[in-house]
């Protein structure tokens, strides 16, 4: 399974990636990068996203993906 980890704290993103041993994990530290990947056609089986980040937060990411790509929201 392929997982996108989104967290503005690089150490936490690395820890989550390490914890998900056996998964293909891609980590990003900016919500805008995650949004670009998700809306740009990248596919993931799951997205783990921090809710509290500067600028765009996790809820913003979810709402924008839901509006543009409702098939990914589930």
PDB file as gemmi writes it, atoms N, CA and C in Angstrom:
CRYST1    1.000    1.000    1.000  90.00  90.00  90.00 P 1                      
ATOM      1  N   UNK A   1       0.821  -1.210   0.000  1.00  0.00           N  
ATOM      2  CA  UNK A   1       0.000   0.000   0.000  1.00  0.00           C  
ATOM      3  C   UNK A   1       0.858   1.265   0.000  1.00  0.00           C  
ATOM      4  N   UNK A   2       0.346   2.271  -0.643  1.00  0.00           N  
ATOM      5  CA  UNK A   2       1.057   3.543  -0.769  1.00  0.00           C  
ATOM      6  C   UNK A   2       0.387   4.583   0.134  1.00  0.00           C  
ATOM      7  N   UNK A   3       1.201   5.255   0.961  1.00  0.00           N  
ATOM      8  CA  UNK A   3       0.682   6.194   1.954  1.00  0.00           C  
ATOM      9  C   UNK A   3       1.374   7.543   1.792  1.00  0.00           C  
ATOM     10  N   UNK A   4       0.587   8.616   1.870  1.00  0.00           N  
ATOM     11  CA  UNK A   4       1.123   9.972   1.884  1.00  0.00           C  
ATOM     12  C   UNK A   4       1.036  10.491   3.313  1.00  0.00           C  
ATOM     13  N   UNK A   5       2.175  10.902   3.869  1.00  0.00           N  
ATOM     14  CA  UNK A   5       2.232  11.481   5.207  1.00  0.00           C  
ATOM     15  C   UNK A   5       2.473  12.976   5.051  1.00  0.00           C  
ATOM     16  N   UNK A   6       1.595  13.773   5.673  1.00  0.00           N  
ATOM     17  CA  UNK A   6       1.685  15.232   5.572  1.00  0.00           C  
ATOM     18  C   UNK A   6       1.806  15.803   6.981  1.00  0.00           C  
ATOM     19  N   UNK A   7       2.956  16.375   7.282  1.00  0.00           N  
ATOM     20  CA  UNK A   7       3.162  16.984   8.589  1.00  0.00           C  
ATOM     21  C   UNK A   7       4.220  18.065   8.466  1.00  0.00           C  
ATOM     22  N   UNK A   8       3.952  19.224   9.061  1.00  0.00           N  
ATOM     23  CA  UNK A   8       4.896  20.332   8.964  1.00  0.00           C  
ATOM     24  C   UNK A   8       6.132  20.137   9.842  1.00  0.00           C  
ATOM     25  N   UNK A   9       6.120  19.137  10.684  1.00  0.00           N  
ATOM     26  CA  UNK A   9       7.276  18.828  11.507  1.00  0.00           C  
ATOM     27  C   UNK A   9       8.033  17.662  10.870  1.00  0.00           C  
ATOM     28  N   UNK A  10       9.183  17.931  10.264  1.00  0.00           N  
ATOM     29  CA  UNK A  10       9.916  16.881   9.539  1.00  0.00           C  
ATOM     30  C   UNK A  10      10.228  15.651  10.383  1.00  0.00           C  
ATOM     31  N   UNK A  11      10.567  15.847  11.651  1.00  0.00           N  
ATOM     32  CA  UNK A  11      10.892  14.701  12.497  1.00  0.00           C  
ATOM     33  C   UNK A  11       9.677  13.800  12.710  1.00  0.00           C  
ATOM     34  N   UNK A  12       8.523  14.383  12.864  1.00  0.00           N  
ATOM     35  CA  UNK A  12       7.308  13.588  13.034  1.00  0.00           C  
ATOM     36  C   UNK A  12       6.954  12.866  11.738  1.00  0.00           C  
ATOM     37  N   UNK A  13       7.115  13.539  10.618  1.00  0.00           N  
ATOM     38  CA  UNK A  13       6.861  12.896   9.321  1.00  0.00           C  
ATOM     39  C   UNK A  13       7.785  11.699   9.133  1.00  0.00           C  
ATOM     40  N   UNK A  14       9.059  11.846   9.513  1.00  0.00           N  
ATOM     41  CA  UNK A  14      10.010  10.725   9.408  1.00  0.00           C  
ATOM     42  C   UNK A  14       9.619   9.592  10.345  1.00  0.00           C  
ATOM     43  N   UNK A  15       9.202   9.921  11.563  1.00  0.00           N  
ATOM     44  CA  UNK A  15       8.798   8.911  12.526  1.00  0.00           C  
ATOM     45  C   UNK A  15       7.600   8.120  12.004  1.00  0.00           C  
ATOM     46  N   UNK A  16       6.616   8.815  11.471  1.00  0.00           N  
ATOM     47  CA  UNK A  16       5.456   8.125  10.904  1.00  0.00           C  
ATOM     48  C   UNK A  16       5.869   7.237   9.739  1.00  0.00           C  
ATOM     49  N   UNK A  17       6.762   7.731   8.899  1.00  0.00           N  
ATOM     50  CA  UNK A  17       7.236   6.932   7.769  1.00  0.00           C  
ATOM     51  C   UNK A  17       7.948   5.676   8.260  1.00  0.00           C  
ATOM     52  N   UNK A  18       8.755   5.818   9.290  1.00  0.00           N  
ATOM     53  CA  UNK A  18       9.485   4.686   9.859  1.00  0.00           C  
ATOM     54  C   UNK A  18       8.517   3.686  10.479  1.00  0.00           C  
ATOM     55  N   UNK A  19       7.472   4.205  11.167  1.00  0.00           N  
ATOM     56  CA  UNK A  19       6.486   3.356  11.823  1.00  0.00           C  
ATOM     57  C   UNK A  19       5.697   2.532  10.809  1.00  0.00           C  
ATOM     58  N   UNK A  20       5.514   3.053   9.628  1.00  0.00           N  
ATOM     59  CA  UNK A  20       4.737   2.367   8.592  1.00  0.00           C  
ATOM     60  C   UNK A  20       5.617   1.445   7.757  1.00  0.00           C  
ATOM     61  N   UNK A  21       6.507   0.735   8.418  1.00  0.00           N  
ATOM     62  CA  UNK A  21       7.390  -0.209   7.759  1.00  0.00           C  
ATOM     63  C   UNK A  21       6.554  -1.224   6.972  1.00  0.00           C  
ATOM     64  N   UNK A  22       6.945  -1.475   5.749  1.00  0.00           N  
ATOM     65  CA  UNK A  22       6.199  -2.392   4.900  1.00  0.00           C  
ATOM     66  C   UNK A  22       5.270  -1.682   3.931  1.00  0.00           C  
ATOM     67  N   UNK A  23       5.095  -0.378   4.121  1.00  0.00           N  
ATOM     68  CA  UNK A  23       4.289   0.439   3.228  1.00  0.00           C  
ATOM     69  C   UNK A  23       5.222   1.300   2.381  1.00  0.00           C  
ATOM     70  N   UNK A  24       4.760   1.682   1.222  1.00  0.00           N  
ATOM     71  CA  UNK A  24       5.482   2.670   0.419  1.00  0.00           C  
ATOM     72  C   UNK A  24       5.009   4.033   0.908  1.00  0.00           C  
ATOM     73  N   UNK A  25       5.874   4.749   1.610  1.00  0.00           N  
ATOM     74  CA  UNK A  25       5.488   6.009   2.243  1.00  0.00           C  
ATOM     75  C   UNK A  25       6.191   7.171   1.566  1.00  0.00           C  
ATOM     76  N   UNK A  26       5.405   8.188   1.253  1.00  0.00           N  
ATOM     77  CA  UNK A  26       5.956   9.446   0.760  1.00  0.00           C  
ATOM     78  C   UNK A  26       5.574  10.514   1.770  1.00  0.00           C  
ATOM     79  N   UNK A  27       6.544  11.286   2.228  1.00  0.00           N  
ATOM     80  CA  UNK A  27       6.281  12.325   3.203  1.00  0.00           C  
ATOM     81  C   UNK A  27       6.502  13.703   2.631  1.00  0.00           C  
ATOM     82  N   UNK A  28       5.625  14.625   2.989  1.00  0.00           N  
ATOM     83  CA  UNK A  28       5.787  16.028   2.622  1.00  0.00           C  
ATOM     84  C   UNK A  28       5.561  16.870   3.871  1.00  0.00           C  
ATOM     85  N   UNK A  29       6.207  18.033   3.903  1.00  0.00           N  
ATOM     86  CA  UNK A  29       6.115  18.893   5.083  1.00  0.00           C  
ATOM     87  C   UNK A  29       5.282  20.150   4.850  1.00  0.00           C  
ATOM     88  N   UNK A  30       4.638  20.225   3.701  1.00  0.00           N  
ATOM     89  CA  UNK A  30       3.758  21.362   3.409  1.00  0.00           C  
ATOM     90  C   UNK A  30       2.450  20.851   2.829  1.00  0.00           C  
ATOM     91  N   UNK A  31       1.352  21.356   3.363  1.00  0.00           N  
ATOM     92  CA  UNK A  31       0.040  20.941   2.893  1.00  0.00           C  
ATOM     93  C   UNK A  31      -0.152  21.277   1.419  1.00  0.00           C  
ATOM     94  N   UNK A  32       0.420  22.377   0.971  1.00  0.00           N  
ATOM     95  CA  UNK A  32       0.264  22.757  -0.435  1.00  0.00           C  
ATOM     96  C   UNK A  32       0.911  21.724  -1.360  1.00  0.00           C  
ATOM     97  N   UNK A  33       2.017  21.131  -0.934  1.00  0.00           N  
ATOM     98  CA  UNK A  33       2.652  20.073  -1.736  1.00  0.00           C  
ATOM     99  C   UNK A  33       1.775  18.828  -1.784  1.00  0.00           C  
ATOM    100  N   UNK A  34       1.189  18.492  -0.650  1.00  0.00           N  
ATOM    101  CA  UNK A  34       0.282  17.338  -0.611  1.00  0.00           C  
ATOM    102  C   UNK A  34      -0.908  17.576  -1.535  1.00  0.00           C  
ATOM    103  N   UNK A  35      -1.461  18.761  -1.465  1.00  0.00           N  
ATOM    104  CA  UNK A  35      -2.603  19.102  -2.302  1.00  0.00           C  
ATOM    105  C   UNK A  35      -2.240  19.019  -3.780  1.00  0.00           C  
ATOM    106  N   UNK A  36      -1.074  19.514  -4.142  1.00  0.00           N  
ATOM    107  CA  UNK A  36      -0.633  19.448  -5.536  1.00  0.00           C  
ATOM    108  C   UNK A  36      -0.495  17.996  -5.995  1.00  0.00           C  
ATOM    109  N   UNK A  37       0.026  17.133  -5.133  1.00  0.00           N  
ATOM    110  CA  UNK A  37       0.169  15.723  -5.491  1.00  0.00           C  
ATOM    111  C   UNK A  37      -1.200  15.071  -5.664  1.00  0.00           C  
ATOM    112  N   UNK A  38      -2.081  15.313  -4.708  1.00  0.00           N  
ATOM    113  CA  UNK A  38      -3.399  14.674  -4.752  1.00  0.00           C  
ATOM    114  C   UNK A  38      -4.238  15.166  -5.921  1.00  0.00           C  
ATOM    115  N   UNK A  39      -4.195  16.452  -6.193  1.00  0.00           N  
ATOM    116  CA  UNK A  39      -4.991  16.994  -7.293  1.00  0.00           C  
ATOM    117  C   UNK A  39      -4.296  16.817  -8.638  1.00  0.00           C  
ATOM    118  N   UNK A  40      -2.996  16.521  -8.596  1.00  0.00           N  
ATOM    119  CA  UNK A  40      -2.228  16.327  -9.819  1.00  0.00           C  
ATOM    120  C   UNK A  40      -2.249  14.905 -10.345  1.00  0.00           C  
ATOM    121  N   UNK A  41      -2.964  14.019  -9.661  1.00  0.00           N  
ATOM    122  CA  UNK A  41      -3.114  12.666 -10.182  1.00  0.00           C  
ATOM    123  C   UNK A  41      -2.343  11.588  -9.449  1.00  0.00           C  
ATOM    124  N   UNK A  42      -1.536  11.971  -8.454  1.00  0.00           N  
ATOM    125  CA  UNK A  42      -0.848  10.944  -7.666  1.00  0.00           C  
ATOM    126  C   UNK A  42      -1.903  10.096  -6.955  1.00  0.00           C  
ATOM    127  N   UNK A  43      -1.613   8.813  -6.797  1.00  0.00           N  
ATOM    128  CA  UNK A  43      -2.568   7.937  -6.128  1.00  0.00           C  
ATOM    129  C   UNK A  43      -1.954   7.351  -4.863  1.00  0.00           C  
ATOM    130  N   UNK A  44      -2.765   7.275  -3.829  1.00  0.00           N  
ATOM    131  CA  UNK A  44      -2.364   6.737  -2.535  1.00  0.00           C  
ATOM    132  C   UNK A  44      -3.506   5.899  -1.992  1.00  0.00           C  
ATOM    133  N   UNK A  45      -3.148   4.917  -1.194  1.00  0.00           N  
ATOM    134  CA  UNK A  45      -4.165   4.099  -0.538  1.00  0.00           C  
ATOM    135  C   UNK A  45      -4.668   4.764   0.737  1.00  0.00           C  
ATOM    136  N   UNK A  46      -3.829   5.614   1.317  1.00  0.00           N  
ATOM    137  CA  UNK A  46      -4.207   6.346   2.528  1.00  0.00           C  
ATOM    138  C   UNK A  46      -3.392   7.627   2.614  1.00  0.00           C  
ATOM    139  N   UNK A  47      -3.970   8.607   3.306  1.00  0.00           N  
ATOM    140  CA  UNK A  47      -3.279   9.875   3.562  1.00  0.00           C  
ATOM    141  C   UNK A  47      -3.372  10.140   5.055  1.00  0.00           C  
ATOM    142  N   UNK A  48      -2.216  10.331   5.681  1.00  0.00           N  
ATOM    143  CA  UNK A  48      -2.163  10.724   7.090  1.00  0.00           C  
ATOM    144  C   UNK A  48      -1.737  12.181   7.114  1.00  0.00           C  
ATOM    145  N   UNK A  49      -2.631  13.048   7.582  1.00  0.00           N  
ATOM    146  CA  UNK A  49      -2.382  14.483   7.476  1.00  0.00           C  
ATOM    147  C   UNK A  49      -2.579  15.167   8.823  1.00  0.00           C  
ATOM    148  N   UNK A  50      -1.568  15.924   9.220  1.00  0.00           N  
ATOM    149  CA  UNK A  50      -1.650  16.756  10.419  1.00  0.00           C  
ATOM    150  C   UNK A  50      -2.799  17.745  10.240  1.00  0.00           C  
ATOM    151  N   UNK A  51      -3.563  17.966  11.291  1.00  0.00           N  
ATOM    152  CA  UNK A  51      -4.677  18.906  11.187  1.00  0.00           C  
ATOM    153  C   UNK A  51      -4.250  20.348  11.416  1.00  0.00           C  
ATOM    154  N   UNK A  52      -3.193  20.556  12.204  1.00  0.00           N  
ATOM    155  CA  UNK A  52      -2.777  21.916  12.564  1.00  0.00           C  
ATOM    156  C   UNK A  52      -1.422  22.228  11.940  1.00  0.00           C  
ATOM    157  N   UNK A  53      -1.461  22.946  10.819  1.00  0.00           N  
ATOM    158  CA  UNK A  53      -0.246  23.364  10.125  1.00  0.00           C  
ATOM    159  C   UNK A  53      -0.412  24.820   9.712  1.00  0.00           C  
ATOM    160  N   UNK A  54       0.700  25.526   9.562  1.00  0.00           N  
ATOM    161  CA  UNK A  54       0.598  26.922   9.114  1.00  0.00           C  
ATOM    162  C   UNK A  54       0.103  26.995   7.665  1.00  0.00           C  
ATOM    163  N   UNK A  55      -0.593  28.050   7.345  1.00  0.00           N  
ATOM    164  CA  UNK A  55      -1.139  28.175   5.988  1.00  0.00           C  
ATOM    165  C   UNK A  55      -2.326  27.235   5.837  1.00  0.00           C  
ATOM    166  N   UNK A  56      -2.220  26.310   4.911  1.00  0.00           N  
ATOM    167  CA  UNK A  56      -3.253  25.289   4.758  1.00  0.00           C  
ATOM    168  C   UNK A  56      -3.130  24.277   5.884  1.00  0.00           C  
ATOM    169  N   UNK A  57      -4.243  23.900   6.471  1.00  0.00           N  
ATOM    170  CA  UNK A  57      -4.186  22.838   7.466  1.00  0.00           C  
ATOM    171  C   UNK A  57      -4.830  21.572   6.895  1.00  0.00           C  
ATOM    172  N   UNK A  58      -4.850  20.534   7.682  1.00  0.00           N  
ATOM    173  CA  UNK A  58      -5.367  19.253   7.207  1.00  0.00           C  
ATOM    174  C   UNK A  58      -6.823  19.307   6.774  1.00  0.00           C  
ATOM    175  N   UNK A  59      -7.610  20.084   7.463  1.00  0.00           N  
ATOM    176  CA  UNK A  59      -9.029  20.211   7.098  1.00  0.00           C  
ATOM    177  C   UNK A  59      -9.156  20.911   5.748  1.00  0.00           C  
ATOM    178  N   UNK A  60      -8.350  21.944   5.520  1.00  0.00           N  
ATOM    179  CA  UNK A  60      -8.349  22.629   4.217  1.00  0.00           C  
ATOM    180  C   UNK A  60      -7.998  21.650   3.099  1.00  0.00           C  
ATOM    181  N   UNK A  61      -6.985  20.834   3.337  1.00  0.00           N  
ATOM    182  CA  UNK A  61      -6.576  19.843   2.331  1.00  0.00           C  
ATOM    183  C   UNK A  61      -7.736  18.916   2.028  1.00  0.00           C  
ATOM    184  N   UNK A  62      -8.363  18.380   3.055  1.00  0.00           N  
ATOM    185  CA  UNK A  62      -9.481  17.458   2.857  1.00  0.00           C  
ATOM    186  C   UNK A  62     -10.616  18.128   2.085  1.00  0.00           C  
ATOM    187  N   UNK A  63     -10.990  19.333   2.477  1.00  0.00           N  
ATOM    188  CA  UNK A  63     -12.102  20.019   1.819  1.00  0.00           C  
ATOM    189  C   UNK A  63     -11.794  20.318   0.352  1.00  0.00           C  
ATOM    190  N   UNK A  64     -10.570  20.701   0.049  1.00  0.00           N  
ATOM    191  CA  UNK A  64     -10.207  20.989  -1.348  1.00  0.00           C  
ATOM    192  C   UNK A  64     -10.160  19.718  -2.193  1.00  0.00           C  
ATOM    193  N   UNK A  65      -9.656  18.637  -1.603  1.00  0.00           N  
ATOM    194  CA  UNK A  65      -9.645  17.361  -2.333  1.00  0.00           C  
ATOM    195  C   UNK A  65     -11.079  16.880  -2.529  1.00  0.00           C  
ATOM    196  N   UNK A  66     -11.912  17.000  -1.508  1.00  0.00           N  
ATOM    197  CA  UNK A  66     -13.316  16.593  -1.605  1.00  0.00           C  
ATOM    198  C   UNK A  66     -14.034  17.341  -2.721  1.00  0.00           C  
ATOM    199  N   UNK A  67     -13.765  18.644  -2.828  1.00  0.00           N  
ATOM    200  CA  UNK A  67     -14.416  19.457  -3.861  1.00  0.00           C  
ATOM    201  C   UNK A  67     -13.928  19.098  -5.258  1.00  0.00           C  
ATOM    202  N   UNK A  68     -12.624  18.869  -5.402  1.00  0.00           N  
ATOM    203  CA  UNK A  68     -12.050  18.647  -6.728  1.00  0.00           C  
ATOM    204  C   UNK A  68     -12.022  17.177  -7.143  1.00  0.00           C  
ATOM    205  N   UNK A  69     -11.833  16.289  -6.188  1.00  0.00           N  
ATOM    206  CA  UNK A  69     -11.696  14.856  -6.472  1.00  0.00           C  
ATOM    207  C   UNK A  69     -12.474  14.056  -5.437  1.00  0.00           C  
ATOM    208  N   UNK A  70     -13.791  14.111  -5.456  1.00  0.00           N  
ATOM    209  CA  UNK A  70     -14.575  13.413  -4.436  1.00  0.00           C  
ATOM    210  C   UNK A  70     -14.302  11.908  -4.382  1.00  0.00           C  
ATOM    211  N   UNK A  71     -13.815  11.356  -5.479  1.00  0.00           N  
ATOM    212  CA  UNK A  71     -13.506   9.928  -5.499  1.00  0.00           C  
ATOM    213  C   UNK A  71     -12.360   9.589  -4.540  1.00  0.00           C  
ATOM    214  N   UNK A  72     -11.514  10.562  -4.200  1.00  0.00           N  
ATOM    215  CA  UNK A  72     -10.401  10.323  -3.288  1.00  0.00           C  
ATOM    216  C   UNK A  72     -10.776  10.486  -1.831  1.00  0.00           C  
ATOM    217  N   UNK A  73     -11.871  11.142  -1.551  1.00  0.00           N  
ATOM    218  CA  UNK A  73     -12.229  11.484  -0.177  1.00  0.00           C  
ATOM    219  C   UNK A  73     -12.486  10.249   0.687  1.00  0.00           C  
ATOM    220  N   UNK A  74     -12.997   9.220   0.102  1.00  0.00           N  
ATOM    221  CA  UNK A  74     -13.293   8.013   0.891  1.00  0.00           C  
ATOM    222  C   UNK A  74     -12.005   7.389   1.363  1.00  0.00           C  
TER     223      UNK A  74                                                      
END                                                                             
